[in-house]
Amino acid sequence: MTKLDTLRLRVRDVAAQKRFYCDVLGMSDQGDGRVGYCAEETALLFTEAEAPYTPQATDLYWKIALSVPNIELACAQLQARGVYVTGPQQFRDVGYLAKLTDPEGFVIELIDHWFEGDRPDLEFDESRLGGGPHLSLVTLRAGDITAIEPDILSWGMTPLSVQPVEPFGFTLYFYAFTTEQPPNPDLTGVENRTWTYQRPYTVLEIQHVSAVKTESLPEVGAAGYGGLIFGSAGAPIHSERLMITAY
């Protein structure tokens, strides 16, 4: 099945980035220079850049998200390793979240499998980050969802959730290469949200910000988003606007 195979990020220090993602976040070497958690999820490929990463609110690339069964455990583990992470907070009816940045300034979001207070009484493998992390989301930003969604659907991706966040001026759209259907056919249904974060594969999240007229890309030679590669055995996949290609 087609999947989100590799996220390329241009960085100043490739070796230091790999150490952080493996030693601190618990990823492992996937071969070919990539690091990740497992074959079903997106792996990260760091390539060298000449100038540092300078994120902007209009950037095409926003973040990755790691979903965990116990976000309090994840935050405590990161703090014990000397990493600054925000305390977990329930953000509206979107998710129970915390945030950190990697050594080069790329945002990493932690998302609990459940909303605050809803977690069942389960045992967790406390040797793993948050009891067992997975790279659940790769998030891109778009100013016009109607311009890109037809392509996304034509690739065979299934819509999983739509999350309006009106007071903050954006709406979140989630898509995945899967035959699974969300529990509520109304994609705005709140129950679809934590269900999406619990999927054992990486989901493409699009933050639709109508105020963004043109998505910005890194300057030539600068660190930043280098593109997203899909593994596909089907029809060719390509989006110049989203910097997505398939092999």
Secondary structure, 3 states (H helix, E strand, C coil): CCEEEEEEEEECCHHHHHHHHHHHCCCEEEECCEEECCCCCCEEEEEECCECCCCCCCECEEEEEEEECCHHHHHHHHHHCCCCCCCCEEECCCEEEEEEECCCCCEEEEEECCCCCCCCCCCCCCCCHHHCCEEEEEEEEECCHHHHHHHHHHCCCEEEEEEEEHHHCEEEEEEECCCCCCCCCCCCCCHHHHHHHCCCCCEEEEEECCCCCCCECCCCCECEEEEEEEECCCCCCEECCCCEEEC
